[in-house]
Amino acid sequence: MAAPRRGAVTAGPAYAAAMPKPGPHPTDHPPPEAPHRPGWVPRRPLPGDGPGAAAGAEGPGLEPNPPARPAWALPAALAAVAVVYPAAFYFQVVPFWSAMVALSAFIWWAAWHPYLRTRLQPSRRLVVMGLVSGLGLYLVFCAGAVLVQATPLWPLIQQVSDLTRTSAPAVLAALVIVFATSPSEEVLWRGAVFARLTRRYGPGWRPVVFTTVAYAFFVGLSGSLVLPLAALVCGTVWARQRQVTGSIVPSLVSHVLWSLLMFLYIPGLPGP
């Protein structure tokens, strides 16, 4: 057997140690809101990810990238919700569905982070979970609508229904619900806000409660009493799904289905 040439680098521990190692990537570890979830697959930077895809990565061959969004983006999204909800729902000084489309677009931009790509990967189990919870919530609210028809809550439900059903054609409103308002709320509340609260308080009950209470509070700025009550019930289910699965797919599917069914039919009210 011929001896290796002098100066040649041979395979072995010394060779492996001499090879440059890729720098860290934010997706090399599970996001902090679900560190216990199994099945985490690290993702290395890929061409076309764009700025922010490897935010904060450092190492050989990787230069630090700016954050995916500026620090003021998430507070600005919450401030926009606090302004647009009362303006569109209570004071009605802006066209309702036009305001919802503009707000949804801004929320999606402000709350988006590259790691949410992994939180939005659907599977049959996650989609079915969302469909079942969305249908279950709808049936619960239908039963509740039947029970409260003789109470002071019923006129409040009628007011919200009239606003959402008469301010735009039904097909257009349904498209906004499916592709704008419901997904953007999930990206904001069960995406960005839930992740922030879990980083601060850990994976226990507090992120679920705080996210739901904040969600109900901001929805309550619409001036309606029934909307924050609905947000407390639905928000608890959706936040818990987010925590248990580590994904926003179930809550997103559930939110879309529940909102669409509530728009199309509530017992005791005419359809759109």
C-alpha positions as CSV (number, residue, x, y, z in Angstrom):
1,M,0.0,0.0,0.0
2,A,1.4,3.4,-1.0
3,A,2.1,5.8,1.9
4,P,0.2,9.1,1.9
5,R,2.0,12.0,0.4
6,R,3.8,14.3,2.8
7,G,1.6,17.2,3.8
8,A,-1.7,15.5,2.7
9,V,-4.6,16.0,5.0
10,T,-6.2,12.7,5.9
11,A,-9.6,11.9,7.3
12,G,-9.8,11.7,11.1
13,P,-10.4,13.8,14.2
14,A,-7.7,16.3,13.2
15,Y,-9.2,16.8,9.8
16,A,-12.7,17.2,11.2
17,A,-11.5,19.7,13.7
18,A,-9.8,21.7,10.9
19,M,-13.0,22.0,8.8
20,P,-14.9,25.2,9.2
21,K,-18.2,24.8,11.1
22,P,-21.4,26.5,10.0
23,G,-22.6,29.2,12.3
24,P,-25.7,28.8,14.5
25,H,-29.2,29.3,13.0
26,P,-32.3,30.4,14.9
27,T,-34.1,27.2,13.9
28,D,-31.4,24.9,15.2
29,H,-33.3,24.7,18.5
30,P,-37.1,24.6,19.2
31,P,-38.7,28.0,19.7
32,P,-39.0,28.8,23.4
33,E,-42.7,28.6,23.4
34,A,-42.6,24.8,22.8
35,P,-39.2,23.4,23.9
36,H,-40.7,20.1,24.8
37,R,-42.3,19.3,21.4
38,P,-40.9,16.2,19.7
39,G,-40.1,16.1,16.0
40,W,-38.2,19.4,15.7
41,V,-36.2,19.4,12.5
42,P,-33.3,22.0,12.3
43,R,-33.4,24.0,9.1
44,R,-30.2,25.5,7.8
45,P,-30.2,28.8,5.8
46,L,-31.4,28.3,2.3
47,P,-31.0,30.5,-0.8
48,G,-33.9,32.8,-1.2
49,D,-34.8,33.0,2.5
50,G,-34.1,36.7,2.3
51,P,-33.1,39.2,5.0
52,G,-33.9,38.1,8.5
53,A,-34.2,34.4,7.7
54,A,-31.1,33.8,9.8
55,A,-31.5,36.8,12.1
56,G,-28.7,37.1,14.6
57,A,-26.7,34.2,13.1
58,E,-22.9,34.5,13.4
59,G,-20.1,32.3,12.4
60,P,-17.8,31.4,9.5
61,G,-19.4,32.4,6.3
62,L,-22.5,33.9,8.0
63,E,-22.8,37.5,8.7
64,P,-25.2,38.9,11.2
65,N,-28.5,39.9,9.6
66,P,-30.9,42.5,11.0
67,P,-33.9,41.4,12.9
68,A,-36.9,40.2,10.9
69,R,-38.9,43.1,12.1
70,P,-38.0,46.3,14.0
71,A,-38.5,46.3,17.7
72,W,-41.5,48.7,17.4
73,A,-43.4,46.5,15.0
74,L,-45.3,44.4,17.5
75,P,-46.3,47.3,19.7
76,A,-47.4,49.2,16.6
77,A,-49.6,46.3,15.6
78,L,-51.3,46.3,19.0
79,A,-51.7,50.1,18.8
80,A,-53.3,49.7,15.4
81,V,-55.8,47.2,16.8
82,A,-56.6,49.6,19.7
83,V,-57.3,52.4,17.2
84,V,-59.0,50.5,14.3
85,Y,-61.4,48.3,16.4
86,P,-63.3,51.2,18.0
87,A,-63.1,53.3,14.9
88,A,-64.7,50.5,12.8
89,F,-67.0,48.7,15.3
90,Y,-68.2,51.4,17.7
91,F,-67.8,54.8,16.1
92,Q,-68.0,53.5,12.5
93,V,-66.0,56.3,11.2
94,V,-64.1,54.1,8.7
95,P,-65.6,51.5,6.3
96,F,-65.7,48.3,8.3
97,W,-64.3,45.6,5.9
98,S,-61.9,48.0,4.2
99,A,-60.4,48.8,7.7
100,M,-60.2,45.1,8.5
101,V,-58.3,44.3,5.3
102,A,-55.8,47.2,6.0
103,L,-55.4,46.2,9.6
104,S,-54.9,42.5,8.8
105,A,-52.2,43.3,6.2
106,F,-50.3,45.5,8.8
107,I,-50.7,42.9,11.6
108,W,-49.3,40.2,9.3
109,W,-46.3,42.3,8.5
110,A,-45.6,43.4,12.1
111,A,-46.1,40.1,13.8
112,W,-44.4,37.8,11.3
113,H,-41.1,36.1,12.1
114,P,-39.3,33.6,10.0
115,Y,-39.7,30.8,12.6
116,L,-43.5,31.0,12.1
117,R,-42.9,29.2,8.9
118,T,-42.3,26.1,11.0
119,R,-45.3,26.8,13.1
120,L,-47.5,27.0,9.9
121,Q,-46.6,23.6,8.5
122,P,-49.9,21.7,8.3
123,S,-50.4,18.1,8.9
124,R,-53.6,16.0,8.7
125,R,-53.7,15.7,12.5
126,L,-53.4,19.5,13.0
127,V,-56.0,20.4,10.4
128,V,-58.5,17.8,11.8
129,M,-57.9,19.2,15.3
130,G,-58.7,22.7,14.0
131,L,-61.8,21.6,12.2
132,V,-63.2,19.7,15.1
133,S,-62.5,22.5,17.6
134,G,-63.9,25.1,15.2
135,L,-67.1,23.1,14.7
136,G,-67.4,22.4,18.4
137,L,-67.1,26.1,19.3
138,Y,-69.7,27.0,16.7
139,L,-72.2,24.5,18.1
140,V,-71.5,25.9,21.6
141,F,-72.2,29.4,20.4
142,C,-75.3,28.4,18.5
143,A,-76.7,26.9,21.7
144,G,-75.7,30.0,23.6
145,A,-77.5,32.2,21.0
146,V,-80.7,30.2,21.5
147,L,-80.4,30.7,25.3
148,V,-79.8,34.4,25.3
149,Q,-82.5,35.5,22.9
150,A,-84.6,36.7,25.8
151,T,-81.8,38.5,27.6
152,P,-80.2,42.0,27.1
153,L,-77.3,40.3,25.3
154,W,-79.4,39.5,22.3
155,P,-79.6,43.1,20.9
156,L,-75.9,43.4,21.2
157,I,-75.4,40.3,19.1
158,Q,-77.8,41.7,16.6
159,Q,-75.8,44.9,16.3
160,V,-72.6,43.1,15.6
161,S,-74.3,40.8,13.1
162,D,-75.9,43.7,11.3
163,L,-72.6,45.6,11.0
164,T,-70.7,42.6,9.6
165,R,-73.4,41.4,7.3
166,T,-74.6,44.7,5.8
167,S,-71.4,46.6,5.2
168,A,-70.2,44.5,2.3
169,P,-71.4,41.8,-0.1
170,A,-71.5,38.4,1.6
171,V,-69.0,36.8,-0.7
172,L,-66.5,39.6,-0.2
173,A,-66.9,39.5,3.6
174,A,-66.5,35.8,3.7
175,L,-63.2,36.0,1.7
176,V,-61.9,38.7,4.1
177,I,-62.8,36.4,7.1
178,V,-61.0,33.4,5.5
179,F,-57.9,35.1,4.1
180,A,-57.4,38.2,6.1
181,T,-58.9,38.8,9.6
182,S,-58.8,35.3,11.1
183,P,-55.3,34.3,9.9
184,S,-53.8,37.7,10.9
185,E,-55.3,37.5,14.4
186,E,-53.7,34.1,14.8
187,V,-50.3,35.2,13.7
188,L,-50.6,38.1,16.1
189,W,-52.1,36.5,19.2
190,R,-51.2,32.8,19.1
191,G,-48.1,33.5,17.1
192,A,-46.1,36.6,18.2
193,V,-47.8,37.5,21.5
194,F,-48.0,33.9,22.8
195,A,-44.3,33.4,22.0
196,R,-43.3,36.6,23.8
197,L,-45.2,35.6,26.9
198,T,-43.9,32.1,26.9
199,R,-40.3,33.4,26.7
200,R,-41.0,35.5,29.8
201,Y,-43.2,33.1,31.9
202,G,-42.3,29.6,30.6
203,P,-44.6,26.9,29.2
204,G,-47.1,26.8,32.0
205,W,-50.6,28.2,32.4
206,R,-49.7,31.9,32.4
207,P,-49.0,32.3,28.6
208,V,-52.4,30.8,27.9
209,V,-54.2,33.0,30.4
210,F,-52.3,36.2,29.6
211,T,-52.7,35.8,25.9
212,T,-56.4,35.2,26.2
213,V,-57.0,38.1,28.5
214,A,-55.0,40.5,26.3
215,Y,-56.9,39.2,23.2
216,A,-60.3,39.8,24.9
217,F,-59.2,43.2,26.2
218,F,-58.2,44.4,22.7
219,V,-61.4,42.9,21.2
220,G,-63.4,44.7,23.9
221,L,-62.1,48.0,22.6
222,S,-64.7,47.5,19.8
223,G,-67.3,48.7,22.3
224,S,-69.2,45.4,22.1
225,L,-69.8,43.3,25.2
226,V,-70.4,40.0,23.3
227,L,-67.1,40.1,21.4
228,P,-64.8,40.0,24.4
229,L,-66.9,37.2,25.9
230,A,-66.5,35.2,22.7
231,A,-62.8,36.0,22.7
232,L,-62.4,34.7,26.2
233,V,-64.0,31.3,25.3
234,C,-62.4,30.9,21.9
235,G,-59.1,32.4,22.9
236,T,-58.7,29.9,25.7
237,V,-59.2,27.0,23.3
238,W,-56.9,28.4,20.6
239,A,-54.1,29.4,23.0
240,R,-54.2,25.9,24.6
241,Q,-54.1,24.3,21.2
242,R,-51.1,26.4,20.4
243,Q,-49.4,25.3,23.5
244,V,-50.2,21.6,23.3
245,T,-49.3,21.2,19.6
246,G,-46.5,23.9,19.3
247,S,-48.3,25.0,16.1
248,I,-50.7,27.7,15.1
249,V,-52.3,25.5,12.4
250,P,-55.1,24.2,14.6
251,S,-56.0,27.6,16.0
252,L,-55.9,29.2,12.6
253,V,-58.1,26.5,11.0
254,S,-60.5,26.6,14.0
255,H,-60.6,30.4,13.9
256,V,-61.4,30.6,10.2
257,L,-64.1,27.9,10.4
258,W,-65.7,29.4,13.5
259,S,-65.7,32.9,12.2
260,L,-67.1,31.9,8.8
261,L,-69.9,29.8,10.3
262,M,-70.9,32.5,12.7
263,F,-71.0,35.0,9.8
264,L,-73.1,32.7,7.7
265,Y,-75.7,31.6,10.3
266,I,-76.6,32.4,13.9
267,P,-79.9,30.9,15.2
268,G,-82.6,33.6,15.4
269,L,-80.9,36.0,13.0
270,P,-81.4,36.3,9.2
271,G,-78.5,35.2,7.0
272,P,-76.2,37.5,5.1
